[in-house]
Amino acid sequence: IKALEWVNKNIEAFGGDPNNVTIAGESAGAINVYSMIVSPLAKGLFHRAIAESGWPHSVPLATGDARAQVVLTHLIVQDGFAPTQEMAEDFIANQSTDWIANYLRSKSAEDILSCYPYTAPGMLIDLLAIMLYEDGTVIPSNEYECLAQGNYTKVPLLAGSNAEELKLFMPFFLSKLSESELCELIKTTNPNQFEELGVTLDDLLHPAWWPVYEPAGLAGGMVFQVAGVDTPLSLMSNYQQDLYAYKFAWDNEPYPLDFVIGASHAMEIPFVFGTFYSDFDKNSAYDSAFQFAWTEANKPQREELSDAMMDYWANFARTGNPNDDTNNPNPTIEPVSWPKWSIDPTAPKRIVFESESDGGISTSDEMTTMQDRIADIDPMVIEMFTALSNPETLADPSFCPFFP
């Protein structure tokens, strides 16, 4: 909010327009975008919003108080003020607010982070419990409730998700390779040489995972779509019409990464910015975490898709309509008109981004609810546990090295 206030006061001096500010974010950034949409303190400071692969997420203040208490008691025991968690709570109850404040301020960031359990790849297990708090001022109440009641800043919104969101994270838990080995493989292997190097799916995943890996990735994509696109846009459509949804489905990495990573979380970012950097490209001064995906074979269609996406995003930032290239200095005719969100079951609701060889850019009338997704996911879970119930599979150390 302070950054937006600064932009509002100063951006004109840099050639910007304080009356045409777009906020955008991906993943946790998209969660922050929704928080700005519902926060009354941000009203009037921005005029368009883009939320990629995130959702309205806030938790009651009591959740934050409870988590803070857990951290405090952990530190008290760690420093020897009390031998157990229960006795630490009694100790804390007898201290003044000033003592507690000074004690916590004496701790380093490392001290505080040591109280939170980690999981691969370097994330906090309690991540969703330490998000945005409903303090009644910055975040008035539950963010979905704010949208349902119309208590939010009504600006044009572009929101979307990727078809296989969880595939960015699944390899860190399920691959035969360790986290460091997996990172080394995708960092040092030229994507144009995967085939000649003979890297196979069996090198990365135990065969028992193969039949359930794809459904699990799609199930994760469903959850992101419901929570971050279909639900909030349906709620907001009661109050505004300038809502645009997308699904990103590009999955043309070299085999076997097309199966293992696919249209994963964050994969759309290089397409939005045209940043296909690579250590293996002599013309590139930078590299990219996704450089394993950029091959000469997929380059023509990949860049064509990226060009279209950049135009849509730029048009939206300029005008609030991804189809309006009026103020585009290099206007192009996009292949598909991006429909506005609609709760009409038969109307197109989103644009879908794929390579031309997989259908290209198209529209879809798909709209889902959490109940729909649960009905879809249940059979996937049954299939997964059936496939994984073989004792020989479970006894194989390469099956899931993350969980020995």
C-alpha positions as CSV (number, residue, x, y, z in Angstrom):
1,I,0.0,0.0,0.0
2,K,2.9,2.4,0.8
3,A,4.5,1.5,-2.5
4,L,1.2,2.3,-4.3
5,E,1.0,5.6,-2.5
6,W,4.5,6.4,-3.6
7,V,3.7,5.5,-7.2
8,N,0.6,7.7,-7.1
9,K,2.6,10.7,-5.9
10,N,5.8,10.2,-8.0
11,I,5.3,8.1,-11.1
12,E,4.4,11.0,-13.3
13,A,7.9,12.3,-12.9
14,F,9.1,9.1,-14.6
15,G,6.7,9.4,-17.5
16,G,4.0,7.2,-15.9
17,D,0.3,7.9,-15.5
18,P,-0.9,7.9,-11.8
19,N,-4.4,7.4,-13.2
20,N,-3.6,4.2,-15.0
21,V,-1.7,1.9,-12.5
22,T,-1.9,-1.9,-12.9
23,I,-1.0,-4.2,-10.0
24,A,0.0,-7.8,-10.9
25,G,1.3,-10.8,-9.1
26,E,1.8,-14.6,-9.4
27,S,1.4,-17.2,-6.7
28,A,1.8,-15.4,-3.4
29,G,1.9,-12.2,-5.5
30,A,-1.6,-13.0,-6.8
31,I,-2.7,-13.5,-3.2
32,N,-1.4,-10.0,-2.5
33,V,-3.2,-8.7,-5.5
34,Y,-6.5,-10.0,-4.1
35,S,-5.7,-8.5,-0.7
36,M,-5.3,-5.0,-2.4
37,I,-8.6,-5.5,-4.1
38,V,-10.4,-6.0,-0.8
39,S,-8.4,-3.5,1.3
40,P,-10.1,-0.2,1.7
41,L,-6.7,1.4,2.3
42,A,-5.7,0.6,-1.3
43,K,-8.8,2.0,-2.9
44,G,-8.1,4.5,-5.7
45,L,-4.4,3.6,-5.8
46,F,-4.6,1.2,-8.8
47,H,-6.9,0.9,-11.8
48,R,-6.4,-2.7,-13.1
49,A,-5.4,-6.0,-11.5
50,I,-3.7,-9.2,-12.7
51,A,-3.7,-12.3,-10.5
52,E,-1.8,-15.3,-11.8
53,S,-2.1,-18.7,-10.0
54,G,-3.2,-17.3,-6.6
55,W,-6.4,-16.8,-4.8
56,P,-8.1,-14.6,-2.1
57,H,-6.5,-15.9,1.1
58,S,-6.8,-14.5,4.5
59,V,-7.0,-16.0,8.0
60,P,-8.6,-14.8,11.3
61,L,-6.4,-12.7,13.6
62,A,-6.8,-15.5,16.2
63,T,-4.8,-17.8,13.9
64,G,-1.9,-15.5,13.8
65,D,-2.0,-15.0,17.6
66,A,-2.0,-18.8,18.1
67,R,0.9,-19.3,15.7
68,A,2.9,-16.5,17.4
69,Q,2.3,-18.2,20.7
70,V,3.7,-21.4,19.4
71,V,6.8,-19.7,18.2
72,L,7.3,-17.8,21.5
73,T,6.9,-20.9,23.6
74,H,9.4,-22.7,21.3
75,L,12.0,-20.0,21.8
76,I,11.4,-19.9,25.6
77,V,12.1,-23.6,25.9
78,Q,15.0,-23.4,23.5
79,D,16.6,-20.6,25.6
80,G,16.1,-22.6,28.9
81,F,13.5,-20.4,30.5
82,A,11.2,-23.4,30.8
83,P,11.7,-27.2,30.3
84,T,8.4,-27.9,28.5
85,Q,5.9,-26.1,26.2
86,E,3.3,-26.2,29.0
87,M,5.6,-24.6,31.5
88,A,6.7,-22.1,28.9
89,E,3.1,-20.9,28.5
90,D,3.0,-20.4,32.3
91,F,6.3,-18.5,32.2
92,I,5.0,-16.2,29.4
93,A,1.8,-15.5,31.3
94,N,3.8,-14.0,34.1
95,Q,5.9,-11.7,31.9
96,S,5.0,-8.1,30.9
97,T,4.2,-7.1,27.4
98,D,7.4,-5.0,27.3
99,W,9.5,-8.0,28.3
100,I,8.0,-10.2,25.6
101,A,8.4,-7.5,23.0
102,N,12.0,-6.9,23.9
103,Y,12.7,-10.6,24.0
104,L,11.3,-11.2,20.5
105,R,13.2,-8.2,19.1
106,S,16.4,-9.6,20.4
107,K,16.0,-12.6,18.2
108,S,17.5,-12.9,14.7
109,A,15.6,-13.9,11.6
110,E,17.3,-17.3,11.8
111,D,16.1,-17.8,15.4
112,I,12.5,-17.1,14.4
113,L,12.6,-19.3,11.2
114,S,14.0,-22.2,13.2
115,C,10.6,-22.5,14.9
116,Y,8.9,-23.3,11.6
117,P,9.3,-26.8,10.1
118,Y,10.5,-26.8,6.5
119,T,9.6,-29.0,3.5
120,A,11.0,-29.2,0.0
121,P,11.8,-27.1,-1.9
122,G,12.8,-24.8,1.0
123,M,9.2,-23.8,1.9
124,L,7.5,-23.5,5.3
125,I,5.0,-26.3,6.1
126,D,2.8,-23.7,7.9
127,L,2.9,-21.4,4.8
128,L,-0.9,-21.0,4.5
129,A,-1.3,-20.3,8.2
130,I,1.0,-17.3,8.2
131,M,-0.5,-15.4,5.3
132,L,-2.7,-12.3,5.5
133,Y,-4.6,-11.6,8.7
134,E,-8.2,-10.3,8.9
135,D,-7.3,-7.4,11.2
136,G,-10.5,-5.4,10.5
137,T,-8.5,-2.4,9.0
138,V,-6.2,-3.5,6.2
139,I,-8.2,-6.7,5.5
140,P,-11.7,-6.0,6.8
141,S,-12.9,-9.7,6.9
142,N,-12.6,-13.0,5.0
143,E,-11.6,-12.0,1.5
144,Y,-14.2,-14.2,-0.2
145,E,-16.9,-12.6,2.0
146,C,-15.7,-9.2,0.9
147,L,-16.1,-10.2,-2.8
148,A,-19.5,-11.8,-2.2
149,Q,-20.8,-8.7,-0.4
150,G,-19.3,-6.3,-3.0
151,N,-17.0,-4.7,-0.4
152,Y,-13.9,-4.4,-2.7
153,T,-12.3,-2.1,-5.3
154,K,-14.1,-2.8,-8.6
155,V,-11.4,-2.5,-11.3
156,P,-10.9,-4.7,-14.4
157,L,-9.4,-8.0,-13.3
158,L,-7.4,-10.6,-15.4
159,A,-7.0,-13.8,-13.5
160,G,-5.9,-17.3,-14.4
161,S,-4.2,-20.6,-13.5
162,N,-2.1,-23.3,-15.1
163,A,-3.4,-26.7,-16.0
164,E,-0.9,-28.7,-13.9
165,E,0.0,-26.3,-11.1
166,L,1.4,-28.9,-8.7
167,K,3.9,-30.3,-11.1
168,L,6.3,-27.6,-10.1
169,F,6.4,-29.1,-6.6
170,M,5.7,-32.8,-7.1
171,P,9.2,-33.8,-8.4
172,F,10.8,-32.6,-5.2
173,F,8.8,-35.1,-3.2
174,L,8.3,-38.0,-5.7
175,S,11.4,-38.0,-8.0
176,K,14.0,-40.8,-7.7
177,L,16.5,-37.9,-7.6
178,S,17.3,-35.9,-4.5
179,E,16.4,-32.2,-4.5
180,S,20.0,-31.2,-5.3
181,E,20.3,-33.9,-8.0
182,L,17.1,-32.8,-9.6
183,C,18.1,-29.1,-9.6
184,E,21.6,-30.0,-11.0
185,L,20.0,-32.0,-13.8
186,I,17.7,-29.2,-15.0
187,K,20.3,-26.5,-14.5
188,T,23.2,-28.2,-16.4
189,T,21.5,-30.3,-19.1
190,N,21.1,-28.7,-22.4
191,P,17.4,-29.1,-23.2
192,N,18.2,-29.8,-26.9
193,Q,20.3,-32.9,-25.8
194,F,17.8,-34.7,-23.5
195,E,16.9,-37.2,-26.3
196,E,20.5,-38.0,-27.3
197,L,21.5,-38.3,-23.6
198,G,18.9,-40.9,-23.2
199,V,17.2,-39.4,-20.2
200,T,14.0,-41.4,-19.6
201,L,11.0,-41.1,-17.4
202,D,12.2,-44.1,-15.4
203,D,15.3,-42.0,-14.5
204,L,13.2,-39.5,-12.8
205,L,10.1,-41.3,-11.5
206,H,9.4,-44.8,-10.1
207,P,7.0,-46.5,-12.6
208,A,4.4,-46.9,-9.8
209,W,3.9,-43.1,-9.9
210,W,3.3,-43.0,-13.7
211,P,-0.4,-43.7,-13.8
212,V,-1.3,-41.3,-10.9
213,Y,1.2,-38.5,-11.6
214,E,-0.8,-36.9,-14.3
215,P,-4.1,-37.0,-12.5
216,A,-2.5,-35.5,-9.4
217,G,-1.0,-32.7,-11.4
218,L,-4.4,-31.9,-13.0
219,A,-6.1,-32.1,-9.6
220,G,-3.8,-29.4,-8.3
221,G,-4.6,-27.3,-11.3
222,M,-8.3,-27.8,-10.6
223,V,-7.9,-26.5,-7.0
224,F,-6.0,-23.4,-8.2
225,Q,-8.7,-22.7,-10.9
226,V,-11.6,-23.1,-8.5
227,A,-10.0,-21.0,-5.6
228,G,-8.3,-18.4,-7.7
229,V,-10.4,-17.9,-10.8
230,D,-13.9,-19.4,-11.0
231,T,-15.0,-18.7,-7.4
232,P,-13.8,-15.1,-7.1
233,L,-14.8,-14.1,-10.6
234,S,-18.3,-15.6,-10.1
235,L,-18.7,-13.6,-6.9
236,M,-17.4,-10.4,-8.5
237,S,-19.6,-10.8,-11.6
238,N,-22.5,-9.8,-9.4
239,Y,-21.0,-6.3,-9.3
240,Q,-18.9,-5.9,-12.5
241,Q,-18.5,-7.3,-16.0
242,D,-14.8,-6.5,-16.8
243,L,-13.4,-9.8,-15.6
244,Y,-11.2,-12.0,-17.8
245,A,-10.1,-15.5,-17.1
246,Y,-7.4,-17.7,-18.6
247,K,-5.9,-21.2,-18.4
248,F,-2.3,-21.8,-19.4
249,A,-1.7,-25.3,-20.8
250,W,1.6,-25.1,-22.6
251,D,3.5,-28.4,-21.9
252,N,6.0,-28.8,-24.8
253,E,9.2,-29.3,-22.8
254,P,11.6,-32.0,-24.0
255,Y,10.7,-35.6,-22.9
256,P,10.4,-36.6,-20.1
257,L,10.1,-33.1,-18.6
258,D,6.9,-32.6,-20.6
259,F,5.3,-35.2,-18.4
260,V,7.2,-34.4,-15.1
261,I,6.8,-30.6,-15.2
262,G,4.3,-29.8,-18.0
263,A,2.1,-26.7,-17.5
264,S,3.2,-26.2,-14.0
265,H,3.0,-23.4,-11.5
266,A,4.9,-20.3,-12.7
267,M,5.5,-21.7,-16.2
268,E,3.4,-18.9,-17.8
269,I,5.7,-16.1,-16.4
270,P,8.4,-16.3,-19.2
271,F,5.6,-16.3,-21.7
272,V,4.1,-13.1,-20.2
273,F,7.4,-11.3,-20.3
274,G,9.1,-13.0,-23.2
275,T,12.1,-14.0,-21.1
276,F,13.2,-17.3,-22.6
277,Y,16.7,-16.9,-21.2
278,S,19.1,-19.8,-21.2
279,D,22.8,-20.6,-20.3
280,F,22.8,-22.7,-23.5
281,D,21.8,-19.8,-25.8
282,K,24.9,-17.9,-26.9
283,N,22.7,-14.8,-27.5
284,S,21.3,-14.8,-24.0
285,A,23.0,-12.8,-21.2
286,Y,20.9,-14.4,-18.5
287,D,19.6,-17.8,-17.5
288,S,16.2,-18.9,-16.3
289,A,14.9,-21.5,-13.8
290,F,12.9,-22.9,-16.7
291,Q,15.7,-23.0,-19.2
292,F,15.3,-26.8,-19.3
293,A,12.1,-26.2,-21.3
294,W,13.4,-24.0,-24.1
295,T,14.4,-26.1,-27.1
296,E,15.0,-25.2,-30.7
297,A,12.2,-27.5,-31.6
298,N,9.6,-25.7,-29.6
299,K,11.0,-22.2,-30.1
300,P,8.8,-21.0,-33.1
301,Q,5.4,-21.9,-31.5
302,R,6.6,-21.0,-28.0
303,E,7.6,-17.5,-29.2
304,E,4.4,-17.1,-31.2
305,L,2.3,-18.0,-28.1
306,S,4.4,-15.6,-26.0
307,D,3.9,-12.7,-28.4
308,A,0.2,-13.1,-28.3
309,M,0.1,-13.3,-24.5
310,M,2.3,-10.2,-24.2
311,D,-0.1,-8.3,-26.4
312,Y,-3.1,-9.4,-24.4
313,W,-1.5,-8.5,-21.1
314,A,-0.2,-5.1,-22.4
315,N,-3.6,-4.2,-23.9
316,F,-5.2,-5.0,-20.6
317,A,-2.7,-2.8,-18.7
318,R,-3.3,0.1,-21.1
319,T,-7.1,-0.1,-21.4
320,G,-8.6,-2.7,-19.0
321,N,-9.5,-4.9,-22.0
322,P,-7.1,-7.5,-23.3
323,N,-8.7,-7.3,-26.8
324,D,-8.3,-3.5,-27.1
325,D,-5.1,-2.5,-28.9
326,T,-6.1,1.1,-29.4
327,N,-3.2,2.4,-27.5
328,N,-0.8,-0.3,-28.5
329,P,2.1,1.3,-30.5
330,N,2.5,-2.0,-32.4
331,P,-1.1,-3.3,-32.8
332,T,-1.6,-6.8,-34.0
333,I,-4.7,-8.9,-34.7
334,E,-4.9,-11.5,-32.0
335,P,-6.1,-15.0,-33.1
336,V,-8.9,-15.1,-30.6
337,S,-11.2,-12.6,-28.9
338,W,-10.8,-13.0,-25.1
339,P,-14.3,-13.4,-23.7
340,K,-15.5,-11.7,-20.4
341,W,-16.3,-14.0,-17.5
342,S,-19.8,-15.2,-17.5
343,I,-21.9,-17.4,-15.2
344,D,-24.0,-18.5,-18.1
345,P,-23.3,-22.3,-18.4
346,T,-23.2,-22.2,-22.2
347,A,-21.2,-19.0,-22.7
348,P,-17.4,-18.9,-23.2
349,K,-15.7,-18.0,-19.9
350,R,-11.9,-18.1,-20.4
351,I,-9.2,-18.1,-23.0
352,V,-6.9,-21.2,-23.1
353,F,-3.2,-20.8,-24.1
354,E,-1.5,-23.8,-25.8
355,S,0.9,-24.3,-28.6
356,E,-0.5,-24.3,-32.1
357,S,0.2,-28.0,-32.4
358,D,-1.9,-28.7,-29.4
359,G,-4.9,-26.6,-30.5
360,G,-3.5,-23.1,-30.2
361,I,-5.3,-20.3,-28.4
362,S,-9.0,-21.1,-27.9
363,T,-11.9,-20.3,-25.6
364,S,-13.6,-22.6,-23.1
365,D,-17.0,-22.5,-21.4
366,E,-15.7,-24.6,-18.5
367,M,-16.7,-23.4,-15.0
368,T,-16.1,-25.4,-11.9
369,T,-17.1,-25.3,-8.2
370,M,-15.3,-27.0,-5.3
371,Q,-18.0,-29.6,-5.2
372,D,-17.3,-30.4,-8.9
373,R,-13.6,-30.7,-8.2
374,I,-14.1,-33.0,-5.2
375,A,-16.2,-35.3,-7.3
376,D,-13.5,-35.4,-9.9
377,I,-10.6,-35.8,-7.5
378,D,-12.1,-38.6,-5.4
379,P,-11.7,-41.3,-8.1
380,M,-8.1,-40.0,-8.7
381,V,-7.3,-40.6,-5.0
382,I,-8.8,-44.1,-5.1
383,E,-6.8,-44.9,-8.2
384,M,-3.6,-43.5,-6.6
385,F,-3.9,-45.6,-3.4
386,T,-4.7,-48.7,-5.4
387,A,-1.7,-48.3,-7.7
388,L,0.6,-47.6,-4.7
389,S,-0.6,-50.4,-2.4
390,N,1.8,-53.0,-3.8
391,P,4.2,-54.0,-1.0
392,E,7.1,-54.5,-3.4
393,T,6.6,-50.9,-4.6
394,L,6.6,-49.5,-1.1
395,A,9.7,-51.4,-0.2
396,D,11.7,-50.0,-3.2
397,P,14.0,-47.2,-1.9
398,S,13.8,-45.4,-5.2
399,F,10.0,-45.2,-5.0
400,C,9.9,-42.1,-2.8
401,P,13.3,-41.1,-1.4
402,F,11.8,-37.9,0.2
403,F,9.9,-40.2,2.6
404,P,12.3,-42.9,3.5
